[in-house]
Amino acid sequence: MKFRDLNKDEIECRVATVNEKGCSLLLYKDARCDMNILDETLGVTGWRRSHEIIGGNLFCTVEVYDDQKKEWIYKQDVGVESYTEKEKGQASDSFKRACFNLGIGRELYTAPFIWIPKECVEIVKGRNGKLTTYDKFYVEQIIIENKKIVALSIKNKKTKNRVFLYDIRPPKEEETK
């Protein structure tokens, strides 16, 4: 069973760190993305999920039906609480992690370090006095080959400028005439 690669509009960008020189970004997917890919690949009755507390932590089990083996195959992982909604965030995180274990979005683990220089992002002092940014970013384009990100471009939503470009594909040989 193989799941397709993520599309650019299924990948979110989150600011990870901010300092006087710029900010770093992380790429992630949300739980709706996982549900959509499971439905698309297996149908709504071809998968199921459940949650349970193990050792005080919330785990999610995602099961997919294997037609060849005629049995349910499962992957499980633990979640961490979110800053906004403790239980819902933990349930969502454990589900996304279990889906990574199935292979959905695993290419995100191959993302390069994404650094946005200060010239491309507005950095301000937050309410707590620490440097932050309220700029939002999005994936303009992504190319994935063999479950590895080989090209990526990111834009700043506010300025509409491309702020990050990554391409490790070998240069194409020019055709000789």
N, C-alpha and C positions, 0 to 999 in steps of 0.2 A: 504494500500500500504506500503510495507516494502522494504527498501533498505538494501543490504548486508553490512557486515562490511568491512572496508578497509583492503586491503592486505598490507603486509610489504613494498612492492615496490611502493605503492601509498602514503606512509607517508614520509615526509621530516623532517630533523632535522635542526634547526636554532639556532645558538649561541645567547643567550639572554643577559647574563651578563658575564663579565670576571673580575677576581681580582687575587691577588697574590696566592690565594689558589686553583684556578681552574676556571671552567666556568659552567654555567647552560645552558640547552638546552630546546627548545620548539619544540613540534611536530606540523606539519601542513600538509595540503593537498593543491594542487594547483587547479586552475579552470579546467584544462584538465581532472583531476581525476573526478571532478563532472560531466563534460560533458560525459565522458565515462560511468559512472555509470547510468546517466539518459538515455543514449542511450541503454545501456545493459538491463536496467530494463523496459523501456517504449517504446523503439524504437525511431527513430529520429523524428517521427511525434507525439509522445506522450507527448512532453513537449515543452515549449517555454519560452523565456526570453525577457524582455524589461527593458529599463532604463529611468528614469525621474528625473528631478531636483525638489526637494521639499524643500522649505526653504533654498535654496542655497546649499543643499547637494544632491549628486548623490545616488539614490536608484535603486536597481534592484528588479524586480518582476520575480519570476520563477513560471510558471504555469504547472501543470501536469493534464492530462486528467483522470478523474475517470470514468471508464466504467460502474460501478454500478449506480452511480448517474447521469451519462450522462451529466457531466458538468466539467468545468475547475476549479481546486482548486489551490489557489496561496498562496505563502509566499513572503514576502518582507523584505528587510533590507538595511541599509545604508553602504557605504564603506568609507574607509579613503585613502588618497593619499599615494602612495609609494614614496620612496626616488629617484627612478630612472625615472619612467614615470608617471607623475602626474595623467593624466586623465585615461590612461589605467590601472594603478594600482588601482585607485578608482573604476573603473568599475569591475575589476576582484575581488576586495575585497568585493564589495557589492553582486556580484554573489555568491561567496563562502559562505558568511554569510546567504544569502537566502537559499542556499542548506543545510546549517547546520539546518536552521529552518524546512526544509523538513525531516531532519533526516540523511542526508548523512554525515558520518564522525563524528557524535555527540559523539562517543566513545572517541574521542581525548580530550574531556573535562574531562575525567576521568583519564588522564595521571598523573602519579606521578611526584613529583618534581625530575628533572633529574640533578644531580650534577656530574660533571666530575672532579676528583681531579687533581692537578697540575702534578702529576706523570704520568698522562695518556694523557696530552695535552701540546703542545708547546705554551707557553705564551710569547709574545713579546711586545715591545713598538711600537705602531702604529705611523704613520706620525704625528698625533696630540699629541703625547706624552702619550696617554692613553694606558693602557694594552689591548691587543687584542689577538686573535688567528686566524690563517689562516687554521687551521685544519678543516676538514669536517667530518661529522659523518653520519651514516646510521643505519636504523633499521635492525638488524640481524634477529630478530624473535619477533613476537607479538602474544599473545593469548588473545582473547576477548570472554567473556562469558556474555550473557544478556546485551550487549552494554556497558560493563565495561572492561577496560584493567586489566587483572589479572596477566599477565606475559609479560615482555619486556626485550629485550637485545639490546644494541647499541654498534656498533664498530666504531673505528676511521679509516677513509678511508686510511690515510697515513701509519699508523703503522700496520693496520689490526688486532689490538688487541681489545678484548672486553673491554669496558670501563665503562659499566653500566649494572647492572643486577637487575631485580625486579621480584618477584614472590610471590603473596599473596594467591596462591591456597593452600588449606589444604593439608598436606602431605598424600600420599596414604598409606592406611593400608597394611602392608605386608601380603601376603597370608600365612596362616598356612598350613603346610603339613600334 
